[in-house]
Amino acid sequence: MAKGKKTAFFCQNCGYESSKWMGQCPGCREWNTFVEEPTASCGKSATGSVSRNTGGNRSEPVQLSHIQIQEDDRIRTEIQELDRVLGGGIVPGSMVLVGGDPGIGKSTLLLQVCRELTLRQHKVLYISGEESLRQIKLRASRIGEFNDQLLLLCETNLELIRSTIERTKPETVIIDSIQTMYNEEVSSAPGSVSQVRESTGVLMQIAKGMGISMFIVGHVTKDGSVAGPRVLEHMVDTVLYFEGDRQVAYRILRSVKNRFGSTNEIGVFEMQEKGLIEVKNPSQVMLNGRPTDASGSVVVCSIEGTRPILIEIQALVTRTNFGLPRRTSVGIDYNRVNLLMAVLEKRAGLHLGDCDAYVNLAGGMKLGEPAIDLGVVMAVVSSFKNKVLDPGILIFGEVGLSGEVRGVSMAENRVREAEKLGFTACIMPKANIESIQGKYKIRLIGVANIKEAMGYL
């Protein structure tokens, strides 16, 4: 008697696998997301095709001391913001997953990468499963001139894609997108959990076996994570997310996983008619149009990777018209704002229990560094007391539950950036003052707790 097909239940939202159907996913807590799909048959999975990539040669272990590394191993895209996020350039044989909301600029950025690489005589193969050749040509003509080093292919069958890559031997391959690719050895539909997992496995074998740099575009779910199984992010070398609103010109490219560089770096771009343009000085851009005579407005400094970014925090505190006050935050963790307001109530004696509070991070960015705590506190106090803080003052520092202002890392970089942009004073933790005192012309004000900081309003 023939053995029946093996099936499993997968969550369409996060890829959680189960042997039986469940109403609520234990992984992402979403309801009614489980679907039944056949599992890949043993011996016919993506891992079974290694011999085709390596020509049947056996792999032998190599001593670590015998492996040679050269400084020019990375391929620079000459898009400095992208190179910064990647850790200095593209590593040959690496696999990069690019995720983001629809229309945010993923395909546009990768087409610009193709242009920069082909201008330096790197052979690039762009494979699209979503757009026709004419549609790609229309976008390419908007970006600029391309040469004959760029090859285009509209295909979704992985076997045909594999044979094309082996025949053309490109240095870089773009897959747009992984959810449209399908492997004939997997019987489920394109975009399903099984297809995405197996297709990524096949592409990874090609990238590692032939030393090809590969960029994969991934769709995102409603909560902003890459659609498909969570193992997809574990398989690739680098995961980049495009953040921002389609109604806002500025985009943030953030690295959340990088085997070859920092996971804290960000790249800032501006969407224009000719594509994505690099923003060399994000601090200057974020502070444009800042009010100088309004209460509740302060400038803080946050470190993203190795780059200090100055950004404005706005707060609005008003008497509530209802029994339960409203608290809203945009760009800053909501729970963190509530915690800091509780510290103000307990340690500074401010009566905020009958006030609505709205805290906003200008420019559409999202920050989670504790060093912006003191800025949030000062913005709330400024709005509550309706007192304007000197626009030439920069603020940074972490606030503890006792109201103390704790030291932060890379304080000197923050002070240097503030002086470069013309700020005259800096309110900062007293613990960081000693190592910087006397090195800069900017006035440094050290505070030990929030009451001392409030004295400068």
C-alpha positions as CSV (number, residue, x, y, z in Angstrom):
1,M,0.0,0.0,0.0
2,A,1.4,3.4,-1.0
3,K,2.3,5.7,1.7
4,G,0.0,8.7,2.0
5,K,1.2,12.3,1.5
6,K,2.5,13.9,4.7
7,T,0.9,17.2,5.5
8,A,1.3,19.7,8.3
9,F,-0.4,22.9,9.4
10,F,1.4,26.2,9.0
11,C,0.6,29.7,10.3
12,Q,0.3,32.1,7.3
13,N,1.3,35.0,9.5
14,C,4.6,33.8,11.2
15,G,5.2,30.3,9.7
16,Y,4.6,28.3,13.0
17,E,4.4,24.6,12.2
18,S,2.0,22.2,13.9
19,S,0.9,18.6,13.3
20,K,-2.8,19.6,13.9
21,W,-5.0,22.6,13.2
22,M,-5.3,25.2,16.0
23,G,-7.5,28.2,16.3
24,Q,-4.9,30.5,17.7
25,C,-1.2,30.5,16.7
26,P,1.1,30.0,19.7
27,G,3.8,31.9,18.0
28,C,2.2,35.2,16.9
29,R,-1.2,34.9,18.8
30,E,-3.2,35.5,15.7
31,W,-6.5,33.7,15.1
32,N,-7.6,31.5,12.2
33,T,-4.3,31.6,10.4
34,F,-3.5,27.9,10.1
35,V,-3.6,26.2,6.7
36,E,-2.8,22.6,5.8
37,E,0.1,22.1,3.4
38,P,2.0,19.1,2.1
39,T,5.6,18.9,3.5
40,A,8.5,18.5,1.2
41,S,9.2,14.9,0.5
42,C,12.4,13.4,1.9
43,G,15.2,13.3,-0.6
44,K,13.6,15.9,-2.8
45,S,14.0,19.0,-0.7
46,A,16.3,22.0,-1.4
47,T,19.1,20.2,0.3
48,G,19.1,17.4,-2.2
49,S,20.4,19.6,-5.0
50,V,23.8,20.4,-3.4
51,S,25.6,17.9,-5.8
52,R,24.4,19.8,-8.8
53,N,25.9,23.1,-7.6
54,T,29.2,21.6,-6.6
55,G,29.6,19.1,-9.4
56,G,29.5,16.2,-7.1
57,N,32.8,17.1,-5.4
58,R,33.2,16.1,-1.8
59,S,33.7,18.9,0.7
60,E,36.8,18.7,2.8
61,P,37.4,20.5,6.2
62,V,39.9,23.4,6.0
63,Q,42.0,24.7,8.8
64,L,41.0,28.2,9.9
65,S,44.6,29.5,9.7
66,H,44.7,28.5,6.0
67,I,41.8,30.8,5.0
68,Q,42.9,34.0,3.4
69,I,40.9,37.2,3.8
70,Q,41.5,40.3,1.7
71,E,40.4,43.9,2.3
72,D,38.8,44.1,-1.2
73,D,36.6,41.1,-0.7
74,R,33.5,43.4,-0.4
75,I,31.9,44.9,-3.5
76,R,31.0,48.5,-2.9
77,T,27.7,49.7,-4.4
78,E,28.8,53.4,-4.2
79,I,25.5,54.1,-2.5
80,Q,27.1,55.1,0.7
81,E,24.0,54.8,2.9
82,L,23.4,51.2,1.7
83,D,27.1,50.3,2.1
84,R,27.0,51.6,5.6
85,V,24.1,49.4,6.5
86,L,25.7,46.4,4.8
87,G,28.9,46.9,6.8
88,G,31.0,48.3,4.1
89,G,29.7,46.7,0.9
90,I,28.3,43.4,-0.5
91,V,30.1,40.2,0.6
92,P,30.4,37.8,-2.4
93,G,28.2,34.7,-1.8
94,S,26.0,36.5,0.8
95,M,22.2,36.4,0.8
96,V,20.4,39.7,1.7
97,L,16.7,39.8,2.5
98,V,15.0,43.2,1.9
99,G,11.6,43.7,3.4
100,G,9.2,46.6,3.6
101,D,5.6,47.8,3.0
102,P,4.3,47.9,-0.6
103,G,5.4,51.0,-2.5
104,I,8.1,51.9,0.0
105,G,10.9,51.7,-2.5
106,K,12.4,48.2,-2.3
107,S,12.5,47.5,-6.1
108,T,13.6,51.1,-6.8
109,L,16.6,50.8,-4.5
110,L,17.7,47.4,-5.9
111,L,17.4,48.7,-9.4
112,Q,19.7,51.6,-8.4
113,V,22.1,49.0,-7.0
114,C,22.0,47.2,-10.3
115,R,22.9,50.4,-12.1
116,E,25.8,51.3,-9.8
117,L,27.2,47.7,-10.1
118,T,26.9,47.5,-13.9
119,L,28.6,50.9,-14.3
120,R,31.6,49.2,-12.7
121,Q,31.4,46.3,-15.0
122,H,29.8,43.8,-12.6
123,K,27.4,41.4,-14.3
124,V,24.0,41.5,-12.7
125,L,20.9,39.4,-13.3
126,Y,17.5,40.9,-12.2
127,I,14.8,38.3,-11.9
128,S,11.2,39.5,-11.4
129,G,8.2,37.5,-10.7
130,E,5.9,40.5,-10.2
131,E,6.6,42.9,-13.1
132,S,6.9,42.6,-16.9
133,L,10.1,43.6,-18.8
134,R,8.3,46.7,-20.0
135,Q,7.4,47.8,-16.4
136,I,11.0,47.3,-15.3
137,K,12.2,49.3,-18.3
138,L,9.9,52.2,-17.4
139,R,11.3,52.4,-13.9
140,A,14.9,52.0,-15.2
141,S,14.5,54.9,-17.6
142,R,13.4,57.1,-14.7
143,I,16.5,56.2,-12.7
144,G,19.1,56.8,-15.3
145,E,21.3,55.1,-18.0
146,F,22.1,51.4,-17.9
147,N,24.6,49.4,-19.8
148,D,24.6,45.8,-21.2
149,Q,25.9,44.3,-18.0
150,L,22.4,44.1,-16.6
151,L,20.3,41.1,-17.6
152,L,16.5,40.9,-17.0
153,L,14.4,37.8,-16.6
154,C,10.7,37.5,-15.8
155,E,10.3,34.0,-14.4
156,T,9.0,32.2,-11.3
157,N,10.1,28.6,-11.9
158,L,13.1,27.9,-9.8
159,E,14.5,25.2,-12.1
160,L,14.5,27.6,-15.0
161,I,16.1,30.3,-12.8
162,R,18.8,27.9,-11.7
163,S,19.7,26.9,-15.2
164,T,19.8,30.6,-16.3
165,I,22.1,31.5,-13.4
166,E,24.4,28.6,-14.2
167,R,24.5,29.6,-17.9
168,T,25.0,33.3,-17.5
169,K,27.2,33.2,-14.4
170,P,26.3,36.7,-12.9
171,E,28.1,38.2,-9.9
172,T,24.9,39.5,-8.3
173,V,21.3,38.2,-8.6
174,I,18.2,40.1,-7.6
175,I,15.0,38.1,-6.8
176,D,11.8,40.2,-6.7
177,S,10.1,38.6,-4.9
178,I,10.6,35.4,-3.0
179,Q,6.8,35.0,-2.5
180,T,6.3,34.6,-6.3
181,M,8.9,31.8,-6.8
182,Y,7.8,28.2,-6.9
183,N,9.6,24.9,-6.7
184,E,8.0,22.1,-8.7
185,E,9.0,19.5,-6.1
186,V,6.7,21.2,-3.6
187,S,3.0,20.8,-4.4
188,S,1.7,23.8,-2.5
189,A,0.9,27.2,-4.1
190,P,3.5,30.0,-4.6
191,G,3.8,32.2,-1.5
192,S,2.9,29.4,0.9
193,V,5.1,28.6,3.9
194,S,6.5,25.4,2.3
195,Q,7.2,27.1,-1.0
196,V,9.0,30.1,0.6
197,R,11.1,27.9,2.8
198,E,12.1,25.5,0.0
199,S,12.7,28.2,-2.6
200,T,15.0,30.1,-0.2
201,G,16.9,26.9,0.5
202,V,17.5,26.4,-3.3
203,L,18.6,30.0,-3.8
204,M,20.9,29.8,-0.8
205,Q,22.5,26.6,-2.3
206,I,23.1,28.6,-5.6
207,A,24.5,31.6,-3.8
208,K,26.9,29.7,-1.6
209,G,27.9,27.1,-4.2
210,M,28.7,29.6,-7.0
211,G,29.8,32.6,-4.8
212,I,27.0,34.8,-6.1
213,S,25.7,37.8,-4.1
214,M,22.0,37.5,-3.9
215,F,19.3,40.1,-2.9
216,I,15.8,38.8,-2.1
217,V,12.7,41.0,-1.8
218,G,10.3,39.8,0.8
219,H,6.7,40.9,1.4
220,V,5.7,42.0,4.9
221,T,2.7,41.1,7.1
222,K,0.4,43.7,8.7
223,D,2.7,43.8,11.8
224,G,5.7,44.7,9.7
225,S,7.7,41.4,9.8
226,V,8.7,39.5,6.6
227,A,5.9,37.2,5.5
228,G,6.5,33.5,5.5
229,P,8.2,31.2,8.0
230,R,10.5,32.8,10.6
231,V,13.2,30.4,9.5
232,L,13.5,32.6,6.3
233,E,15.3,35.3,8.4
234,H,17.5,32.7,10.0
235,M,18.6,31.2,6.6
236,V,19.8,34.5,5.0
237,D,23.0,36.4,6.0
238,T,21.5,39.9,6.3
239,V,18.0,41.2,6.9
240,L,17.2,44.8,5.9
241,Y,13.9,46.6,6.6
242,F,12.6,49.7,4.8
243,E,10.8,51.9,7.2
244,G,8.7,55.0,6.6
245,D,5.4,56.2,5.3
246,R,4.6,56.4,1.6
247,Q,3.1,59.9,2.3
248,V,6.5,61.0,3.7
249,A,9.5,61.6,1.4
250,Y,12.1,60.1,3.8
251,R,12.9,56.4,4.1
252,I,14.9,54.6,6.8
253,L,16.8,51.4,5.8
254,R,17.6,49.5,9.0
255,S,19.7,46.4,9.5
256,V,18.1,43.9,11.9
257,K,20.5,41.0,11.2
258,N,23.9,41.2,9.6
259,R,26.5,38.4,9.8
260,F,29.1,40.8,8.3
261,G,28.5,44.0,10.1
262,S,26.7,46.0,12.7
263,T,22.9,45.4,13.3
264,N,22.4,49.0,14.6
265,E,23.2,51.0,11.4
266,I,20.6,52.9,9.5
267,G,20.6,54.5,6.1
268,V,18.5,57.5,5.3
269,F,17.0,58.1,1.8
270,E,14.7,60.6,0.3
271,M,12.2,59.5,-2.4
272,Q,12.4,61.8,-5.4
273,E,11.3,61.6,-9.1
274,K,14.6,59.9,-10.1
275,G,14.6,57.4,-7.3
276,L,16.0,57.2,-3.8
277,I,18.5,60.0,-3.0
278,E,21.0,59.6,-0.1
279,V,20.6,62.0,2.9
280,K,24.1,62.8,3.9
281,N,23.2,64.8,7.1
282,P,20.0,63.3,8.6
283,S,20.2,65.6,11.7
284,Q,20.0,68.7,9.5
285,V,17.0,67.3,7.7
286,M,15.2,66.3,10.8
287,L,15.6,69.7,12.4
288,N,14.4,71.7,9.4
289,G,11.2,73.7,10.3
290,R,11.7,73.3,14.0
291,P,9.8,75.9,16.1
292,T,12.0,78.1,18.2
293,D,9.3,79.7,20.5
294,A,7.0,76.9,21.3
295,S,6.8,75.0,24.6
296,G,7.1,71.2,24.6
297,S,9.8,71.2,21.9
298,V,13.3,69.9,22.7
299,V,16.1,68.4,20.6
300,V,17.7,65.1,21.6
301,C,20.6,63.0,20.3
302,S,20.3,59.3,19.6
303,I,23.0,57.0,18.4
304,E,22.0,54.7,15.5
305,G,24.9,52.3,15.0
306,T,27.9,54.6,14.8
307,R,26.0,57.7,13.7
308,P,24.6,60.4,16.0
309,I,21.3,61.7,14.9
310,L,19.7,64.9,16.3
311,I,15.9,64.9,16.3
312,E,13.1,66.9,17.8
313,I,10.8,65.6,20.4
314,Q,7.4,67.3,20.7
315,A,5.0,67.0,23.7
316,L,1.6,68.4,24.3
317,V,0.1,68.2,27.8
318,T,-3.5,69.5,28.3
319,R,-6.2,69.1,30.9
320,T,-8.4,66.1,30.1
321,N,-12.2,66.5,29.4
322,F,-12.9,63.0,30.4
323,G,-12.4,60.9,33.5
324,L,-9.6,58.8,32.0
325,P,-6.7,60.8,30.5
326,R,-5.4,59.9,27.1
327,R,-1.8,59.1,26.4
328,T,-0.4,58.8,22.9
329,S,3.1,58.5,21.5
330,V,4.4,58.4,17.9
331,G,7.9,57.1,17.2
332,I,8.6,56.4,20.9
333,D,7.6,53.3,22.9
334,Y,4.2,54.0,24.5
335,N,5.0,52.2,27.7
336,R,8.3,54.1,28.1
337,V,6.4,57.4,27.9
338,N,4.0,56.2,30.6
339,L,6.9,55.1,32.8
340,L,8.6,58.5,32.5
341,M,5.4,60.4,33.3
342,A,5.0,58.2,36.4
343,V,8.5,59.2,37.4
344,L,7.6,62.8,37.0
345,E,4.5,62.4,39.2
346,K,6.4,60.6,42.0
347,R,9.8,62.2,42.0
348,A,9.1,65.7,40.7
349,G,5.7,66.4,42.2
350,L,4.0,67.1,38.8
351,H,0.2,66.3,38.9
352,L,-0.2,64.7,35.5
353,G,-3.0,62.3,36.4
354,D,-5.7,64.6,35.1
355,C,-3.9,65.6,31.9
356,D,-3.9,64.2,28.4
357,A,-0.4,63.8,27.0
358,Y,0.7,63.5,23.4
359,V,4.4,62.8,22.6
360,N,5.7,62.9,19.0
361,L,9.0,62.2,17.3
362,A,9.3,64.6,14.4
363,G,10.3,63.4,10.9
364,G,8.6,60.0,11.0
365,M,11.5,58.2,12.7
366,K,11.3,55.6,15.4
367,L,13.8,55.6,18.3
368,G,14.1,53.2,21.2
369,E,17.4,54.2,22.8
370,P,17.2,55.0,26.5
371,A,19.3,58.1,26.0
372,I,16.3,60.1,24.8
373,D,14.5,59.6,28.2
374,L,15.6,63.0,29.5
375,G,14.4,64.7,26.3
376,V,11.0,63.2,26.7
377,V,10.9,64.3,30.3
378,M,11.9,67.9,29.5
379,A,9.4,68.1,26.6
380,V,6.5,67.0,28.9
381,V,7.6,69.4,31.6
382,S,8.0,72.2,29.1
383,S,4.5,71.7,27.8
384,F,2.9,71.2,31.2
385,K,4.4,74.4,32.6
386,N,4.1,76.2,29.2
387,K,7.8,77.3,29.4
388,V,10.0,77.4,26.3
389,L,13.4,75.7,26.4
390,D,16.3,77.6,24.9
391,P,16.4,76.3,21.2
392,G,20.2,76.2,21.4
393,I,20.2,73.5,24.1
394,L,20.6,69.8,23.2
395,I,19.5,67.1,25.7
396,F,20.4,63.4,26.2
397,G,20.5,61.0,29.2
398,E,18.8,57.9,30.6
399,V,16.2,58.4,33.4
400,G,15.9,55.8,36.1
401,L,12.8,55.0,38.3
402,S,14.3,57.1,41.1
403,G,14.5,60.1,38.9
404,E,18.3,59.9,38.5
405,V,19.9,60.7,35.2
406,R,22.3,57.9,34.2
407,G,25.3,58.0,31.9
408,V,25.0,56.9,28.3
409,S,27.5,55.5,25.8
410,M,29.3,57.5,23.1
411,A,28.6,60.9,24.8
412,E,31.5,62.6,23.1
413,N,30.1,61.8,19.6
414,R,26.8,63.3,20.6
415,V,28.5,66.5,21.9
416,R,30.6,66.8,18.8
417,E,27.5,66.5,16.5
418,A,25.7,69.1,18.6
419,E,28.6,71.6,18.3
420,K,28.8,70.9,14.5
421,L,25.2,71.9,14.1
422,G,25.5,75.1,16.0
423,F,24.1,74.3,19.4
424,T,25.4,76.4,22.3
425,A,24.7,74.2,25.3
426,C,24.1,70.5,26.2
427,I,22.2,69.1,29.1
428,M,23.7,65.7,29.8
429,P,24.4,63.2,32.6
430,K,26.9,64.4,35.2
431,A,28.6,61.0,34.9
432,N,29.7,61.7,31.3
433,I,31.0,65.2,32.0
434,E,34.5,64.4,33.3
435,S,35.7,62.6,30.1
436,I,34.6,65.4,27.8
437,Q,35.1,68.6,29.8
438,G,37.3,71.2,28.1
439,K,37.5,69.4,24.7
440,Y,34.7,71.5,23.0
441,K,33.5,75.1,23.0
442,I,29.9,74.1,23.6
443,R,28.7,74.6,27.2
444,L,28.2,71.3,29.0
445,I,25.6,71.1,31.8
446,G,25.8,68.0,33.9
447,V,22.7,67.0,35.8
448,A,22.3,64.1,38.4
449,N,18.5,64.0,38.5
450,I,15.4,65.3,36.7
451,K,14.9,68.1,39.3
452,E,18.2,69.6,38.3
453,A,17.4,69.4,34.6
454,M,13.9,71.0,35.2
455,G,15.7,74.0,36.7
456,Y,16.9,75.0,33.3
457,L,13.4,75.6,32.0
